[in-house]
Amino acid sequence: MIVDDGQDDRFLDIVASLRTYDVSDRHTRQLRRRCHAVMQAEPRPTRSVWMVDATSIRRVIVPALGGAWCVLYLVEIVRYAAAIYGYLGTQ
């Protein structure tokens, strides 16, 4: 790949000539007030114990059931394939 230094210089000159933009003082104060309000707000009530337990159970049980279903499906495929090729006798 050939690098054209003149083209790079023009590109850098264009980038250097770009104006910079900053947040206005008014927007800065508004943003700061909103951040302080969020940080000083009362904490949300904690979820009840049964909701946390349901979430934990869902995180464990659902993947376990999905995995069990996949294992059973795979076992049946192997069983049928073995029956077709005569390894386990007839169905």
ROSE-4610 file (N, C-alpha, C; in Angstrom, 1 decimal, always signed):
// ROSE-4610
residu = [M/M/M/I/I/I/V/V/V/D/D/D/D/D/D/G/G/G/Q/Q/Q/D/D/D/D/D/D/R/R/R/F/F/F/L/L/L/D/D/D/I/I/I/V/V/V/A/A/A/S/S/S/L/L/L/R/R/R/T/T/T/Y/Y/Y/D/D/D/V/V/V/S/S/S/D/D/D/R/R/R/H/H/H/T/T/T/R/R/R/Q/Q/Q/L/L/L/R/R/R/R/R/R/R/R/R/C/C/C/H/H/H/A/A/A/V/V/V/M/M/M/Q/Q/Q/A/A/A/E/E/E/P/P/P/R/R/R/P/P/P/T/T/T/R/R/R/S/S/S/V/V/V/W/W/W/M/M/M/V/V/V/D/D/D/A/A/A/T/T/T/S/S/S/I/I/I/R/R/R/R/R/R/V/V/V/I/I/I/V/V/V/P/P/P/A/A/A/L/L/L/G/G/G/G/G/G/A/A/A/W/W/W/C/C/C/V/V/V/L/L/L/Y/Y/Y/L/L/L/V/V/V/E/E/E/I/I/I/V/V/V/R/R/R/Y/Y/Y/A/A/A/A/A/A/A/A/A/I/I/I/Y/Y/Y/G/G/G/Y/Y/Y/L/L/L/G/G/G/T/T/T/Q/Q/Q]
num = [1/1/1/2/2/2/3/3/3/4/4/4/5/5/5/6/6/6/7/7/7/8/8/8/9/9/9/10/10/10/11/11/11/12/12/12/13/13/13/14/14/14/15/15/15/16/16/16/17/17/17/18/18/18/19/19/19/20/20/20/21/21/21/22/22/22/23/23/23/24/24/24/25/25/25/26/26/26/27/27/27/28/28/28/29/29/29/30/30/30/31/31/31/32/32/32/33/33/33/34/34/34/35/35/35/36/36/36/37/37/37/38/38/38/39/39/39/40/40/40/41/41/41/42/42/42/43/43/43/44/44/44/45/45/45/46/46/46/47/47/47/48/48/48/49/49/49/50/50/50/51/51/51/52/52/52/53/53/53/54/54/54/55/55/55/56/56/56/57/57/57/58/58/58/59/59/59/60/60/60/61/61/61/62/62/62/63/63/63/64/64/64/65/65/65/66/66/66/67/67/67/68/68/68/69/69/69/70/70/70/71/71/71/72/72/72/73/73/73/74/74/74/75/75/75/76/76/76/77/77/77/78/78/78/79/79/79/80/80/80/81/81/81/82/82/82/83/83/83/84/84/84/85/85/85/86/86/86/87/87/87/88/88/88/89/89/89/90/90/90/91/91/91]
x = [+0.8/+0.0/+0.9/+0.6/+1.4/+0.7/+1.6/+1.1/+1.4/+0.4/+0.7/+0.7/+2.0/+2.1/+1.4/+1.3/+0.6/-0.9/-1.5/-2.9/-3.1/-2.1/-2.2/-2.1/-1.3/-1.1/-2.4/-3.0/-4.3/-5.4/-5.4/-6.4/-6.2/-4.9/-4.6/-4.9/-4.7/-5.1/-6.6/-7.4/-8.8/-9.3/-8.7/-9.0/-8.7/-7.5/-7.1/-7.9/-8.6/-9.4/-10.8/-11.2/-12.5/-12.7/-13.9/-14.2/-14.5/-14.2/-14.6/-15.9/-16.7/-17.9/-17.9/-18.5/-18.6/-20.0/-20.3/-21.6/-21.7/-22.9/-23.1/-23.1/-22.9/-23.0/-24.4/-25.4/-26.8/-27.0/-26.6/-26.8/-25.9/-24.8/-23.9/-24.6/-25.2/-25.9/-27.1/-27.8/-29.0/-28.6/-27.6/-27.1/-26.6/-25.8/-25.3/-26.5/-27.5/-28.7/-29.4/-29.5/-30.2/-29.4/-28.1/-27.2/-27.3/-27.2/-27.3/-28.7/-29.7/-31.1/-31.2/-30.6/-30.6/-29.8/-28.6/-27.7/-28.3/-29.1/-29.6/-31.0/-31.6/-33.0/-33.0/-34.2/-34.3/-34.2/-33.5/-33.3/-34.7/-34.8/-36.1/-36.2/-37.5/-37.7/-37.2/-36.6/-36.0/-37.1/-36.8/-37.8/-38.0/-39.1/-39.4/-38.6/-38.5/-37.7/-38.2/-39.5/-40.0/-39.7/-39.6/-39.2/-37.8/-36.9/-35.5/-35.3/-36.0/-35.9/-36.4/-37.5/-38.1/-37.1/-36.4/-35.4/-34.2/-33.8/-32.7/-33.1/-34.3/-34.8/-34.9/-35.4/-35.5/-34.2/-33.2/-31.8/-31.2/-31.7/-31.1/-32.0/-33.3/-34.2/-34.4/-34.6/-34.9/-33.7/-32.5/-31.4/-31.2/-31.5/-31.4/-32.5/-33.7/-34.7/-34.4/-33.9/-33.5/-32.4/-31.4/-30.3/-30.8/-31.7/-32.2/-33.0/-33.8/-34.5/-33.6/-32.5/-31.5/-30.8/-30.5/-29.9/-30.9/-32.1/-33.1/-33.3/-33.3/-33.5/-32.3/-31.1/-29.9/-29.9/-30.3/-30.4/-31.3/-32.5/-33.4/-32.9/-32.2/-31.6/-30.6/-29.7/-28.8/-29.5/-30.5/-31.3/-31.9/-32.5/-33.2/-32.1/-31.0/-29.9/-29.4/-29.2/-28.7/-29.7/-31.0/-32.0/-32.1/-31.9/-31.8/-30.7/-29.5/-28.4/-28.3/-29.3/-29.4/-28.5/-28.1/-27.2/-28.1/-29.3/-30.1/-31.3/-31.3/-32.5/-33.6/-34.8/-35.9/-36.6/-37.3/-38.0/-39.3]
y = [-1.2/+0.0/+1.2/+2.1/+3.4/+4.4/+5.1/+6.2/+7.5/+8.4/+9.7/+10.7/+11.2/+12.1/+13.4/+13.8/+15.1/+14.9/+13.8/+13.5/+13.4/+12.8/+12.7/+14.1/+15.0/+16.3/+17.1/+17.0/+17.7/+17.2/+15.9/+15.3/+15.8/+15.8/+16.3/+17.8/+18.6/+20.0/+20.2/+19.4/+19.4/+19.1/+18.0/+17.6/+18.7/+19.3/+20.4/+21.6/+21.9/+23.1/+22.9/+21.7/+21.5/+22.2/+22.8/+23.5/+22.4/+22.8/+21.9/+22.4/+21.5/+21.8/+21.3/+22.1/+21.7/+21.9/+21.3/+21.4/+22.8/+23.4/+24.8/+24.7/+25.8/+25.9/+25.5/+26.0/+25.7/+24.2/+23.5/+22.0/+21.3/+21.9/+21.3/+21.3/+22.5/+22.6/+21.7/+21.6/+20.7/+19.2/+18.8/+17.5/+17.2/+18.1/+17.9/+17.8/+18.7/+18.6/+17.2/+16.7/+15.4/+14.3/+14.4/+13.3/+13.4/+14.6/+14.7/+14.2/+14.5/+14.0/+12.5/+11.9/+10.4/+9.8/+10.4/+9.8/+10.0/+11.1/+11.3/+10.8/+10.2/+9.7/+8.5/+8.3/+7.1/+5.9/+4.9/+3.6/+2.9/+2.2/+1.5/+0.4/+0.1/-1.0/-2.3/-3.1/-4.4/-5.3/-6.2/-7.2/-8.2/-8.8/-9.7/-11.0/-11.8/-13.0/-14.0/-14.1/-15.1/-14.7/-13.5/-13.0/-13.3/-13.1/-13.5/-15.0/-15.7/-17.2/-17.7/-17.1/-17.5/-17.2/-16.1/-15.8/-16.8/-17.1/-18.1/-19.4/-19.8/-21.1/-21.1/-20.0/-19.9/-20.0/-19.4/-19.5/-20.9/-21.7/-23.0/-24.1/-24.0/-25.1/-25.0/-23.9/-23.8/-24.4/-24.0/-24.6/-26.1/-26.5/-27.9/-28.7/-28.2/-28.9/-28.9/-27.8/-27.8/-28.8/-28.8/-29.8/-31.2/-31.5/-32.9/-33.3/-32.3/-32.6/-32.9/-32.2/-32.4/-33.8/-34.1/-35.5/-36.6/-36.5/-37.5/-37.6/-36.5/-36.5/-37.2/-36.9/-37.5/-39.0/-39.4/-40.9/-41.6/-41.0/-41.6/-41.7/-40.7/-40.7/-41.9/-42.0/-43.1/-44.5/-44.5/-45.8/-46.2/-45.2/-45.6/-45.9/-45.2/-45.5/-46.9/-47.3/-48.6/-49.7/-49.4/-50.3/-50.5/-49.4/-49.5/-50.4/-50.2/-51.0/-52.3/-52.7/-54.0/-54.2/-53.2/-53.4/-53.7/-53.2/-53.4/-54.3/-55.0/-55.7/-54.9/-55.3/-54.6/-53.7/-52.7/-51.8/-52.4]
z = [+0.0/+0.0/+0.0/-0.9/-1.0/-0.2/+0.6/+1.5/+0.9/+0.7/+0.1/+1.3/+1.6/+2.7/+2.5/+1.3/+1.0/+1.3/+1.0/+1.3/+2.8/+3.5/+5.0/+5.6/+5.1/+5.6/+5.4/+4.2/+4.0/+5.0/+5.2/+6.1/+7.5/+7.9/+9.3/+9.4/+8.3/+8.4/+8.5/+7.8/+7.9/+9.3/+9.9/+11.2/+12.2/+12.0/+13.0/+12.8/+11.7/+11.5/+12.1/+12.5/+13.0/+14.3/+14.5/+15.7/+16.8/+18.0/+19.1/+19.7/+20.2/+20.8/+22.2/+23.1/+24.5/+25.0/+26.1/+26.6/+27.3/+27.0/+27.6/+29.1/+29.7/+31.2/+31.7/+31.0/+31.4/+31.4/+30.3/+30.2/+31.3/+31.5/+32.6/+33.9/+34.3/+35.6/+35.6/+34.5/+34.5/+34.7/+34.0/+34.1/+35.5/+36.1/+37.4/+38.4/+38.3/+39.2/+39.1/+37.8/+37.7/+38.3/+38.1/+38.7/+40.2/+40.8/+42.3/+42.8/+42.0/+42.4/+42.4/+41.4/+41.3/+42.4/+42.7/+43.7/+45.1/+45.3/+46.7/+46.9/+45.8/+45.9/+46.9/+47.5/+48.4/+47.6/+48.2/+47.5/+47.3/+46.2/+45.9/+46.9/+47.2/+48.2/+47.6/+48.5/+48.0/+47.7/+46.8/+46.4/+47.5/+47.6/+48.6/+48.4/+49.4/+49.4/+48.3/+48.2/+47.3/+45.8/+45.5/+44.2/+43.9/+44.8/+44.7/+44.5/+45.3/+45.2/+43.9/+43.4/+42.1/+41.0/+41.1/+40.1/+40.1/+41.3/+41.5/+41.0/+41.3/+40.8/+39.3/+38.7/+37.3/+36.6/+37.2/+36.7/+36.7/+37.6/+37.8/+37.1/+37.4/+36.9/+35.4/+34.8/+33.4/+32.6/+32.8/+32.0/+32.3/+33.6/+33.9/+33.1/+33.0/+32.3/+30.8/+30.3/+28.9/+28.6/+29.5/+29.3/+29.4/+30.3/+30.5/+29.2/+28.7/+27.4/+26.3/+26.2/+25.1/+25.3/+26.5/+26.8/+26.4/+26.8/+26.5/+25.0/+24.3/+22.9/+22.2/+22.7/+22.1/+22.4/+23.6/+23.9/+23.0/+22.7/+21.8/+20.4/+20.0/+18.6/+18.5/+19.5/+19.6/+19.6/+20.4/+20.6/+19.2/+18.5/+17.3/+16.2/+16.2/+15.3/+15.6/+16.8/+17.2/+16.7/+16.9/+16.5/+15.0/+14.3/+12.8/+12.3/+12.9/+12.5/+13.2/+14.1/+14.6/+15.9/+16.5/+17.7/+19.0/+19.0/+20.2/+19.9/+18.8/+18.5/+17.8/+17.9/+17.2/+18.2/+17.6/+18.5/+18.9]
